[in-house]
Amino acid sequence: MSKRRHCIFRYQPCYDDWVEIEYDETVIDEDAVIEIIEDAGFTVVD
């Protein structure tokens, strides 16, 4: 039985605005989340 883990990291759509994203690592991994964000034109900063 897999344990559900949630991780939060930040990306910055504007220079003065921070957004936190929470996702379930049993559903999607961090690399995929970063790829989605970068494909949308944002920069992952943390």
Phi and psi in degrees as a GROMACS rama.xvg file:
@    title "Ramachandran Plot"
@    xaxis  label "Phi"
@    yaxis  label "Psi"
@TYPE xy
-82.5456  144.206  SER-2
-88.9065  132.032  LYS-3
-81.4974  125.797  ARG-4
-120.552  139.879  ARG-5
-118.241  134.087  HIS-6
-123.931  147.2  CYS-7
-120.303  132.172  ILE-8
-138.069  166.437  PHE-9
-113.522  146.694  ARG-10
-132.896  160.648  TYR-11
-122.375  99.6614  GLN-12
-75.121  -26.1037  PRO-13
-134.081  160.726  CYS-14
-65.0755  -24.3438  TYR-15
-113.861  16.1212  ASP-16
-132.231  128.206  ASP-17
-114.903  142.075  TRP-18
-128.935  133.793  VAL-19
-102.263  139.465  GLU-20
-118.941  131.334  ILE-21
-110.284  131.325  GLU-22
-142.073  160.011  TYR-23
-97.7928  115.482  ASP-24
-66.1691  -15.1526  GLU-25
-78.9354  -13.0406  THR-26
-105.078  -42.1641  VAL-27
-145.002  142.236  ILE-28
-95.0558  167.51  ASP-29
-59.9811  -40.5364  GLU-30
-60.1105  -39.8638  ASP-31
-67.6831  -39.825  ALA-32
-63.8308  -45.0691  VAL-33
-61.5113  -41.9683  ILE-34
-61.4278  -42.3214  GLU-35
-61.5113  -45.4195  ILE-36
-64.136  -45.2716  ILE-37
-67.337  -36.7551  GLU-38
-63.2096  -27.8918  ASP-39
-81.197  -3.60161  ALA-40
95.8862  10.4945  GLY-41
-97.652  165.702  PHE-42
-113.312  126.029  THR-43
-80.7649  126.747  VAL-44
-116.062  -8.11495  VAL-45
